[in-house]
Structure formats: C-alpha cells, structure tokens
Amino acid sequence: MVSYALYDTGLSVMSLHIEAEHQGLRVHHMAGFNSNKVKEAVDIPEDQKVIVVCALGYEGSIKNILDKLSNKIREKVTQARTRKDPSENFFFGKFGN
C-alpha cells in the first residue's frame, strides 16, 4: 500500500498557511527540529511521527522585543536579507541544467 501521508501533510500545511495569512495571522515553518524534543514538549505518543513544525500567531513589533533577544538572535533578525540567484534553485529540461 502506498502512503500519501507526507504529500497530504504538505497540502494541509499549505492550506493552513494560506488561510491563516488570509485571517491576518503569520505562519513560520521550521526545519531542523528535534522530533523527540517536540514529542516530549507537547506529549505526543512515541508511536506517532512529527512531520511538520510551525509557529502560528499574530505578528508583533520587533521593536517591542529587540532588547529581550540574545545578541546572536538580535543580529540574525536585524541583518539584511539576501536571495539566491534563481539559477541556483531552478533548472530547465534535465536536473542541474
């Protein structure tokens, strides 16, 4: 039997994100989480798998919390953002071209 759980989860999270933004909320998807720590923090049974972690809520003002952040986090959130060149993420025809 083919499992579509990851595909279905992706579609569900996308739908949640779109509707949340429509309702005035912000969504931040996270990668690199420790699924064991997530399970422990929110009491998820051991036989369940953590696929997606995201934060959802109303956007606050960074100015209101800047002084409460560690130096490392403060530097990260205040630095200028840059985007990769599209050629690093997209290709035509065959993979890598």
Jmol script that loads the backbone (N, CA, C; Angstrom):
load data "model"
ATOM      1  N   MET A   1       0.843  -1.193   0.000  1.00  0.00           N
ATOM      2  CA  MET A   1       0.000   0.000   0.000  1.00  0.00           C
ATOM      3  C   MET A   1       0.884   1.250   0.000  1.00  0.00           C
ATOM      4  N   VAL A   2       0.565   2.200  -0.841  1.00  0.00           N
ATOM      5  CA  VAL A   2       1.324   3.440  -0.933  1.00  0.00           C
ATOM      6  C   VAL A   2       0.824   4.415   0.127  1.00  0.00           C
ATOM      7  N   SER A   3       1.752   5.022   0.859  1.00  0.00           N
ATOM      8  CA  SER A   3       1.390   6.017   1.867  1.00  0.00           C
ATOM      9  C   SER A   3       1.517   7.417   1.270  1.00  0.00           C
ATOM     10  N   TYR A   4       0.471   8.175   1.398  1.00  0.00           N
ATOM     11  CA  TYR A   4       0.459   9.554   0.914  1.00  0.00           C
ATOM     12  C   TYR A   4       0.530  10.551   2.071  1.00  0.00           C
ATOM     13  N   ALA A   5       0.912  10.075   3.246  1.00  0.00           N
ATOM     14  CA  ALA A   5       0.885  10.917   4.445  1.00  0.00           C
ATOM     15  C   ALA A   5       1.718  12.182   4.292  1.00  0.00           C
ATOM     16  N   LEU A   6       2.934  12.067   3.769  1.00  0.00           N
ATOM     17  CA  LEU A   6       3.783  13.255   3.648  1.00  0.00           C
ATOM     18  C   LEU A   6       3.222  14.232   2.620  1.00  0.00           C
ATOM     19  N   TYR A   7       2.738  13.712   1.509  1.00  0.00           N
ATOM     20  CA  TYR A   7       2.137  14.549   0.474  1.00  0.00           C
ATOM     21  C   TYR A   7       0.896  15.254   1.027  1.00  0.00           C
ATOM     22  N   ASP A   8       0.020  14.494   1.679  1.00  0.00           N
ATOM     23  CA  ASP A   8      -1.194  15.061   2.257  1.00  0.00           C
ATOM     24  C   ASP A   8      -0.873  16.096   3.329  1.00  0.00           C
ATOM     25  N   THR A   9       0.166  15.825   4.118  1.00  0.00           N
ATOM     26  CA  THR A   9       0.567  16.785   5.147  1.00  0.00           C
ATOM     27  C   THR A   9       1.027  18.087   4.515  1.00  0.00           C
ATOM     28  N   GLY A  10       1.808  17.980   3.439  1.00  0.00           N
ATOM     29  CA  GLY A  10       2.261  19.179   2.736  1.00  0.00           C
ATOM     30  C   GLY A  10       1.103  20.017   2.227  1.00  0.00           C
ATOM     31  N   LEU A  11       0.119  19.364   1.621  1.00  0.00           N
ATOM     32  CA  LEU A  11      -1.057  20.091   1.131  1.00  0.00           C
ATOM     33  C   LEU A  11      -1.839  20.722   2.282  1.00  0.00           C
ATOM     34  N   SER A  12      -1.969  19.979   3.380  1.00  0.00           N
ATOM     35  CA  SER A  12      -2.707  20.503   4.530  1.00  0.00           C
ATOM     36  C   SER A  12      -2.022  21.724   5.135  1.00  0.00           C
ATOM     37  N   VAL A  13      -0.698  21.645   5.261  1.00  0.00           N
ATOM     38  CA  VAL A  13       0.052  22.761   5.833  1.00  0.00           C
ATOM     39  C   VAL A  13      -0.019  23.979   4.909  1.00  0.00           C
ATOM     40  N   MET A  14       0.046  23.735   3.590  1.00  0.00           N
ATOM     41  CA  MET A  14      -0.082  24.840   2.642  1.00  0.00           C
ATOM     42  C   MET A  14      -1.453  25.515   2.799  1.00  0.00           C
ATOM     43  N   SER A  15      -2.506  24.708   2.902  1.00  0.00           N
ATOM     44  CA  SER A  15      -3.853  25.262   3.061  1.00  0.00           C
ATOM     45  C   SER A  15      -3.978  26.037   4.365  1.00  0.00           C
ATOM     46  N   LEU A  16      -3.416  25.482   5.437  1.00  0.00           N
ATOM     47  CA  LEU A  16      -3.428  26.175   6.724  1.00  0.00           C
ATOM     48  C   LEU A  16      -2.715  27.519   6.615  1.00  0.00           C
ATOM     49  N   HIS A  17      -1.567  27.527   5.957  1.00  0.00           N
ATOM     50  CA  HIS A  17      -0.777  28.750   5.806  1.00  0.00           C
ATOM     51  C   HIS A  17      -1.569  29.806   5.035  1.00  0.00           C
ATOM     52  N   ILE A  18      -2.151  29.421   3.922  1.00  0.00           N
ATOM     53  CA  ILE A  18      -2.908  30.380   3.107  1.00  0.00           C
ATOM     54  C   ILE A  18      -4.080  30.956   3.891  1.00  0.00           C
ATOM     55  N   GLU A  19      -4.834  30.100   4.565  1.00  0.00           N
ATOM     56  CA  GLU A  19      -5.986  30.590   5.323  1.00  0.00           C
ATOM     57  C   GLU A  19      -5.559  31.433   6.521  1.00  0.00           C
ATOM     58  N   ALA A  20      -4.504  31.032   7.196  1.00  0.00           N
ATOM     59  CA  ALA A  20      -4.018  31.814   8.342  1.00  0.00           C
ATOM     60  C   ALA A  20      -3.620  33.217   7.905  1.00  0.00           C
ATOM     61  N   GLU A  21      -2.871  33.320   6.809  1.00  0.00           N
ATOM     62  CA  GLU A  21      -2.483  34.640   6.294  1.00  0.00           C
ATOM     63  C   GLU A  21      -3.729  35.448   5.911  1.00  0.00           C
ATOM     64  N   HIS A  22      -4.714  34.784   5.316  1.00  0.00           N
ATOM     65  CA  HIS A  22      -5.968  35.446   4.947  1.00  0.00           C
ATOM     66  C   HIS A  22      -6.674  35.999   6.192  1.00  0.00           C
ATOM     67  N   GLN A  23      -6.545  35.290   7.302  1.00  0.00           N
ATOM     68  CA  GLN A  23      -7.182  35.706   8.554  1.00  0.00           C
ATOM     69  C   GLN A  23      -6.350  36.720   9.342  1.00  0.00           C
ATOM     70  N   GLY A  24      -5.186  37.118   8.786  1.00  0.00           N
ATOM     71  CA  GLY A  24      -4.354  38.115   9.455  1.00  0.00           C
ATOM     72  C   GLY A  24      -3.302  37.545  10.383  1.00  0.00           C
ATOM     73  N   LEU A  25      -3.092  36.243  10.334  1.00  0.00           N
ATOM     74  CA  LEU A  25      -2.074  35.599  11.161  1.00  0.00           C
ATOM     75  C   LEU A  25      -0.786  35.433  10.361  1.00  0.00           C
ATOM     76  N   ARG A  26       0.281  35.112  11.045  1.00  0.00           N
ATOM     77  CA  ARG A  26       1.555  34.798  10.397  1.00  0.00           C
ATOM     78  C   ARG A  26       1.901  33.351  10.712  1.00  0.00           C
ATOM     79  N   VAL A  27       2.562  32.697   9.745  1.00  0.00           N
ATOM     80  CA  VAL A  27       2.981  31.306   9.912  1.00  0.00           C
ATOM     81  C   VAL A  27       4.469  31.219   9.620  1.00  0.00           C
ATOM     82  N   HIS A  28       5.183  30.545  10.497  1.00  0.00           N
ATOM     83  CA  HIS A  28       6.626  30.350  10.299  1.00  0.00           C
ATOM     84  C   HIS A  28       6.904  28.852  10.366  1.00  0.00           C
ATOM     85  N   HIS A  29       7.289  28.287   9.212  1.00  0.00           N
ATOM     86  CA  HIS A  29       7.606  26.864   9.144  1.00  0.00           C
ATOM     87  C   HIS A  29       9.049  26.653   9.587  1.00  0.00           C
ATOM     88  N   MET A  30       9.288  25.565  10.299  1.00  0.00           N
ATOM     89  CA  MET A  30      10.611  25.315  10.863  1.00  0.00           C
ATOM     90  C   MET A  30      11.203  24.014  10.335  1.00  0.00           C
ATOM     91  N   ALA A  31      12.484  24.047  10.102  1.00  0.00           N
ATOM     92  CA  ALA A  31      13.220  22.843   9.709  1.00  0.00           C
ATOM     93  C   ALA A  31      14.290  22.601  10.775  1.00  0.00           C
ATOM     94  N   GLY A  32      14.834  21.422  10.784  1.00  0.00           N
ATOM     95  CA  GLY A  32      15.909  21.131  11.727  1.00  0.00           C
ATOM     96  C   GLY A  32      15.446  20.938  13.156  1.00  0.00           C
ATOM     97  N   PHE A  33      14.170  20.671  13.347  1.00  0.00           N
ATOM     98  CA  PHE A  33      13.671  20.452  14.711  1.00  0.00           C
ATOM     99  C   PHE A  33      14.043  19.053  15.194  1.00  0.00           C
ATOM    100  N   ASN A  34      14.090  18.894  16.490  1.00  0.00           N
ATOM    101  CA  ASN A  34      14.356  17.595  17.105  1.00  0.00           C
ATOM    102  C   ASN A  34      13.006  16.972  17.444  1.00  0.00           C
ATOM    103  N   SER A  35      12.604  15.963  16.667  1.00  0.00           N
ATOM    104  CA  SER A  35      11.265  15.397  16.847  1.00  0.00           C
ATOM    105  C   SER A  35      11.061  14.794  18.238  1.00  0.00           C
ATOM    106  N   ASN A  36      12.103  14.251  18.844  1.00  0.00           N
ATOM    107  CA  ASN A  36      11.956  13.711  20.202  1.00  0.00           C
ATOM    108  C   ASN A  36      11.647  14.810  21.208  1.00  0.00           C
ATOM    109  N   LYS A  37      12.307  15.956  21.050  1.00  0.00           N
ATOM    110  CA  LYS A  37      12.037  17.077  21.957  1.00  0.00           C
ATOM    111  C   LYS A  37      10.636  17.642  21.736  1.00  0.00           C
ATOM    112  N   VAL A  38      10.199  17.678  20.478  1.00  0.00           N
ATOM    113  CA  VAL A  38       8.839  18.143  20.178  1.00  0.00           C
ATOM    114  C   VAL A  38       7.824  17.200  20.820  1.00  0.00           C
ATOM    115  N   LYS A  39       8.027  15.902  20.658  1.00  0.00           N
ATOM    116  CA  LYS A  39       7.118  14.913  21.256  1.00  0.00           C
ATOM    117  C   LYS A  39       7.035  15.079  22.764  1.00  0.00           C
ATOM    118  N   GLU A  40       8.196  15.267  23.376  1.00  0.00           N
ATOM    119  CA  GLU A  40       8.243  15.424  24.830  1.00  0.00           C
ATOM    120  C   GLU A  40       7.545  16.717  25.266  1.00  0.00           C
ATOM    121  N   ALA A  41       7.776  17.801  24.528  1.00  0.00           N
ATOM    122  CA  ALA A  41       7.233  19.108  24.915  1.00  0.00           C
ATOM    123  C   ALA A  41       5.711  19.148  24.864  1.00  0.00           C
ATOM    124  N   VAL A  42       5.119  18.463  23.893  1.00  0.00           N
ATOM    125  CA  VAL A  42       3.662  18.525  23.747  1.00  0.00           C
ATOM    126  C   VAL A  42       2.980  17.171  23.957  1.00  0.00           C
ATOM    127  N   ASP A  43       3.713  16.239  24.557  1.00  0.00           N
ATOM    128  CA  ASP A  43       3.168  14.948  24.967  1.00  0.00           C
ATOM    129  C   ASP A  43       2.573  14.145  23.808  1.00  0.00           C
ATOM    130  N   ILE A  44       3.334  14.038  22.720  1.00  0.00           N
ATOM    131  CA  ILE A  44       2.924  13.226  21.574  1.00  0.00           C
ATOM    132  C   ILE A  44       3.363  11.788  21.838  1.00  0.00           C
ATOM    133  N   PRO A  45       2.476  10.819  21.641  1.00  0.00           N
ATOM    134  CA  PRO A  45       2.842   9.417  21.885  1.00  0.00           C
ATOM    135  C   PRO A  45       4.046   8.982  21.050  1.00  0.00           C
ATOM    136  N   GLU A  46       4.816   8.079  21.601  1.00  0.00           N
ATOM    137  CA  GLU A  46       6.061   7.620  20.977  1.00  0.00           C
ATOM    138  C   GLU A  46       5.838   6.999  19.607  1.00  0.00           C
ATOM    139  N   ASP A  47       4.686   6.371  19.390  1.00  0.00           N
ATOM    140  CA  ASP A  47       4.431   5.700  18.109  1.00  0.00           C
ATOM    141  C   ASP A  47       3.977   6.647  17.002  1.00  0.00           C
ATOM    142  N   GLN A  48       3.891   7.950  17.300  1.00  0.00           N
ATOM    143  CA  GLN A  48       3.499   8.950  16.309  1.00  0.00           C
ATOM    144  C   GLN A  48       4.738   9.630  15.740  1.00  0.00           C
ATOM    145  N   LYS A  49       4.643  10.115  14.512  1.00  0.00           N
ATOM    146  CA  LYS A  49       5.769  10.757  13.837  1.00  0.00           C
ATOM    147  C   LYS A  49       5.509  12.257  13.691  1.00  0.00           C
ATOM    148  N   VAL A  50       6.499  13.067  14.018  1.00  0.00           N
ATOM    149  CA  VAL A  50       6.406  14.512  13.833  1.00  0.00           C
ATOM    150  C   VAL A  50       6.913  14.819  12.424  1.00  0.00           C
ATOM    151  N   ILE A  51       6.032  15.365  11.586  1.00  0.00           N
ATOM    152  CA  ILE A  51       6.378  15.641  10.194  1.00  0.00           C
ATOM    153  C   ILE A  51       6.659  17.119   9.971  1.00  0.00           C
ATOM    154  N   VAL A  52       5.861  17.969  10.596  1.00  0.00           N
ATOM    155  CA  VAL A  52       5.943  19.417  10.359  1.00  0.00           C
ATOM    156  C   VAL A  52       5.871  20.144  11.699  1.00  0.00           C
ATOM    157  N   VAL A  53       6.659  21.204  11.819  1.00  0.00           N
ATOM    158  CA  VAL A  53       6.572  22.088  12.971  1.00  0.00           C
ATOM    159  C   VAL A  53       6.464  23.511  12.440  1.00  0.00           C
ATOM    160  N   CYS A  54       5.479  24.239  12.941  1.00  0.00           N
ATOM    161  CA  CYS A  54       5.352  25.643  12.542  1.00  0.00           C
ATOM    162  C   CYS A  54       4.787  26.451  13.702  1.00  0.00           C
ATOM    163  N   ALA A  55       5.125  27.732  13.686  1.00  0.00           N
ATOM    164  CA  ALA A  55       4.573  28.671  14.661  1.00  0.00           C
ATOM    165  C   ALA A  55       3.488  29.465  13.953  1.00  0.00           C
ATOM    166  N   LEU A  56       2.399  29.733  14.641  1.00  0.00           N
ATOM    167  CA  LEU A  56       1.278  30.450  14.064  1.00  0.00           C
ATOM    168  C   LEU A  56       0.797  31.473  15.073  1.00  0.00           C
ATOM    169  N   GLY A  57       0.637  32.708  14.651  1.00  0.00           N
ATOM    170  CA  GLY A  57       0.154  33.730  15.567  1.00  0.00           C
ATOM    171  C   GLY A  57       0.121  35.089  14.920  1.00  0.00           C
ATOM    172  N   TYR A  58      -0.243  36.083  15.691  1.00  0.00           N
ATOM    173  CA  TYR A  58      -0.276  37.449  15.189  1.00  0.00           C
ATOM    174  C   TYR A  58       1.124  38.042  15.244  1.00  0.00           C
ATOM    175  N   GLU A  59       1.457  38.816  14.238  1.00  0.00           N
ATOM    176  CA  GLU A  59       2.788  39.415  14.163  1.00  0.00           C
ATOM    177  C   GLU A  59       2.910  40.561  15.158  1.00  0.00           C
ATOM    178  N   GLY A  60       3.991  40.547  15.897  1.00  0.00           N
ATOM    179  CA  GLY A  60       4.271  41.624  16.823  1.00  0.00           C
ATOM    180  C   GLY A  60       5.272  42.587  16.217  1.00  0.00           C
ATOM    181  N   SER A  61       5.625  43.572  16.961  1.00  0.00           N
ATOM    182  CA  SER A  61       6.618  44.545  16.512  1.00  0.00           C
ATOM    183  C   SER A  61       7.988  44.118  17.036  1.00  0.00           C
ATOM    184  N   ILE A  62       8.945  43.983  16.142  1.00  0.00           N
ATOM    185  CA  ILE A  62      10.302  43.598  16.546  1.00  0.00           C
ATOM    186  C   ILE A  62      10.889  44.627  17.508  1.00  0.00           C
ATOM    187  N   LYS A  63      10.484  45.870  17.368  1.00  0.00           N
ATOM    188  CA  LYS A  63      10.998  46.922  18.255  1.00  0.00           C
ATOM    189  C   LYS A  63      10.606  46.674  19.709  1.00  0.00           C
ATOM    190  N   ASN A  64       9.461  46.023  19.917  1.00  0.00           N
ATOM    191  CA  ASN A  64       8.985  45.761  21.272  1.00  0.00           C
ATOM    192  C   ASN A  64       9.750  44.642  21.974  1.00  0.00           C
ATOM    193  N   ILE A  65      10.424  43.786  21.218  1.00  0.00           N
ATOM    194  CA  ILE A  65      11.108  42.652  21.839  1.00  0.00           C
ATOM    195  C   ILE A  65      12.615  42.639  21.594  1.00  0.00           C
ATOM    196  N   LEU A  66      13.118  43.558  20.798  1.00  0.00           N
ATOM    197  CA  LEU A  66      14.529  43.555  20.406  1.00  0.00           C
ATOM    198  C   LEU A  66      15.465  43.505  21.609  1.00  0.00           C
ATOM    199  N   ASP A  67      15.174  44.269  22.645  1.00  0.00           N
ATOM    200  CA  ASP A  67      16.052  44.314  23.815  1.00  0.00           C
ATOM    201  C   ASP A  67      15.997  43.027  24.646  1.00  0.00           C
ATOM    202  N   LYS A  68      15.001  42.166  24.396  1.00  0.00           N
ATOM    203  CA  LYS A  68      14.874  40.916  25.145  1.00  0.00           C
ATOM    204  C   LYS A  68      15.587  39.752  24.455  1.00  0.00           C
ATOM    205  N   LEU A  69      16.050  39.950  23.213  1.00  0.00           N
ATOM    206  CA  LEU A  69      16.695  38.887  22.449  1.00  0.00           C
ATOM    207  C   LEU A  69      18.174  38.769  22.780  1.00  0.00           C
ATOM    208  N   SER A  70      18.696  37.550  22.645  1.00  0.00           N
ATOM    209  CA  SER A  70      20.140  37.370  22.823  1.00  0.00           C
ATOM    210  C   SER A  70      20.860  38.074  21.677  1.00  0.00           C
ATOM    211  N   ASN A  71      22.142  38.367  21.862  1.00  0.00           N
ATOM    212  CA  ASN A  71      22.909  39.037  20.816  1.00  0.00           C
ATOM    213  C   ASN A  71      22.879  38.259  19.511  1.00  0.00           C
ATOM    214  N   LYS A  72      23.013  36.942  19.595  1.00  0.00           N
ATOM    215  CA  LYS A  72      23.034  36.093  18.399  1.00  0.00           C
ATOM    216  C   LYS A  72      21.727  36.213  17.613  1.00  0.00           C
ATOM    217  N   ILE A  73      20.608  36.121  18.308  1.00  0.00           N
ATOM    218  CA  ILE A  73      19.302  36.210  17.649  1.00  0.00           C
ATOM    219  C   ILE A  73      19.059  37.633  17.156  1.00  0.00           C
ATOM    220  N   ARG A  74      19.429  38.629  17.941  1.00  0.00           N
ATOM    221  CA  ARG A  74      19.238  40.031  17.540  1.00  0.00           C
ATOM    222  C   ARG A  74      19.972  40.322  16.235  1.00  0.00           C
ATOM    223  N   GLU A  75      21.221  39.849  16.119  1.00  0.00           N
ATOM    224  CA  GLU A  75      21.991  40.055  14.891  1.00  0.00           C
ATOM    225  C   GLU A  75      21.322  39.368  13.702  1.00  0.00           C
ATOM    226  N   LYS A  76      20.808  38.170  13.938  1.00  0.00           N
ATOM    227  CA  LYS A  76      20.182  37.408  12.854  1.00  0.00           C
ATOM    228  C   LYS A  76      18.920  38.096  12.336  1.00  0.00           C
ATOM    229  N   VAL A  77      18.063  38.576  13.222  1.00  0.00           N
ATOM    230  CA  VAL A  77      16.791  39.160  12.778  1.00  0.00           C
ATOM    231  C   VAL A  77      16.936  40.575  12.245  1.00  0.00           C
ATOM    232  N   THR A  78      18.033  41.228  12.528  1.00  0.00           N
ATOM    233  CA  THR A  78      18.198  42.606  12.040  1.00  0.00           C
ATOM    234  C   THR A  78      19.116  42.726  10.830  1.00  0.00           C
ATOM    235  N   GLN A  79      19.775  41.635  10.419  1.00  0.00           N
ATOM    236  CA  GLN A  79      20.657  41.710   9.260  1.00  0.00           C
ATOM    237  C   GLN A  79      19.856  41.781   7.970  1.00  0.00           C
ATOM    238  N   ALA A  80      20.457  42.371   6.944  1.00  0.00           N
ATOM    239  CA  ALA A  80      19.805  42.472   5.639  1.00  0.00           C
ATOM    240  C   ALA A  80      19.608  41.074   5.059  1.00  0.00           C
ATOM    241  N   ARG A  81      18.460  40.844   4.454  1.00  0.00           N
ATOM    242  CA  ARG A  81      18.163  39.545   3.838  1.00  0.00           C
ATOM    243  C   ARG A  81      18.604  39.558   2.382  1.00  0.00           C
ATOM    244  N   THR A  82      19.143  38.428   1.942  1.00  0.00           N
ATOM    245  CA  THR A  82      19.537  38.297   0.545  1.00  0.00           C
ATOM    246  C   THR A  82      18.899  37.048  -0.045  1.00  0.00           C
ATOM    247  N   ARG A  83      18.678  37.056  -1.338  1.00  0.00           N
ATOM    248  CA  ARG A  83      18.104  35.915  -2.047  1.00  0.00           C
ATOM    249  C   ARG A  83      19.151  35.289  -2.941  1.00  0.00           C
ATOM    250  N   LYS A  84      19.079  33.977  -3.082  1.00  0.00           N
ATOM    251  CA  LYS A  84      19.954  33.291  -4.021  1.00  0.00           C
ATOM    252  C   LYS A  84      19.549  33.657  -5.441  1.00  0.00           C
ATOM    253  N   ASP A  85      20.501  33.559  -6.350  1.00  0.00           N
ATOM    254  CA  ASP A  85      20.192  33.740  -7.756  1.00  0.00           C
ATOM    255  C   ASP A  85      19.251  32.612  -8.180  1.00  0.00           C
ATOM    256  N   PRO A  86      18.210  32.900  -8.980  1.00  0.00           N
ATOM    257  CA  PRO A  86      17.269  31.846  -9.394  1.00  0.00           C
ATOM    258  C   PRO A  86      17.946  30.636 -10.034  1.00  0.00           C
ATOM    259  N   SER A  87      19.077  30.838 -10.700  1.00  0.00           N
ATOM    260  CA  SER A  87      19.766  29.711 -11.346  1.00  0.00           C
ATOM    261  C   SER A  87      20.264  28.679 -10.330  1.00  0.00           C
ATOM    262  N   GLU A  88      20.356  29.052  -9.052  1.00  0.00           N
ATOM    263  CA  GLU A  88      20.772  28.108  -8.023  1.00  0.00           C
ATOM    264  C   GLU A  88      19.631  27.184  -7.579  1.00  0.00           C
ATOM    265  N   ASN A  89      18.393  27.556  -7.885  1.00  0.00           N
ATOM    266  CA  ASN A  89      17.243  26.793  -7.425  1.00  0.00           C
ATOM    267  C   ASN A  89      16.384  26.200  -8.535  1.00  0.00           C
ATOM    268  N   PHE A  90      16.500  26.716  -9.742  1.00  0.00           N
ATOM    269  CA  PHE A  90      15.626  26.288 -10.823  1.00  0.00           C
ATOM    270  C   PHE A  90      16.444  25.800 -12.006  1.00  0.00           C
ATOM    271  N   PHE A  91      15.876  24.876 -12.775  1.00  0.00           N
ATOM    272  CA  PHE A  91      16.563  24.350 -13.951  1.00  0.00           C
ATOM    273  C   PHE A  91      15.539  24.035 -15.022  1.00  0.00           C
ATOM    274  N   PHE A  92      16.015  23.825 -16.240  1.00  0.00           N
ATOM    275  CA  PHE A  92      15.146  23.516 -17.367  1.00  0.00           C
ATOM    276  C   PHE A  92      15.592  22.211 -18.013  1.00  0.00           C
ATOM    277  N   GLY A  93      14.638  21.424 -18.463  1.00  0.00           N
ATOM    278  CA  GLY A  93      14.978  20.174 -19.133  1.00  0.00           C
ATOM    279  C   GLY A  93      15.395  19.102 -18.153  1.00  0.00           C
ATOM    280  N   LYS A  94      16.696  18.947 -17.987  1.00  0.00           N
ATOM    281  CA  LYS A  94      17.240  17.931 -17.098  1.00  0.00           C
ATOM    282  C   LYS A  94      17.738  18.552 -15.804  1.00  0.00           C
ATOM    283  N   PHE A  95      17.742  17.742 -14.767  1.00  0.00           N
ATOM    284  CA  PHE A  95      18.189  18.213 -13.453  1.00  0.00           C
ATOM    285  C   PHE A  95      19.590  18.793 -13.552  1.00  0.00           C
ATOM    286  N   GLY A  96      19.781  19.981 -12.974  1.00  0.00           N
ATOM    287  CA  GLY A  96      21.089  20.618 -12.943  1.00  0.00           C
ATOM    288  C   GLY A  96      21.385  21.526 -14.117  1.00  0.00           C
ATOM    289  N   ASN A  97      20.533  21.532 -15.150  1.00  0.00           N
ATOM    290  CA  ASN A  97      20.737  22.413 -16.320  1.00  0.00           C
ATOM    291  C   ASN A  97      19.935  23.677 -16.184  1.00  0.00           C
TER     292      ASN A  97
END
end "model"
wireframe off; spacefill off
backbone 0.3
color backbone group
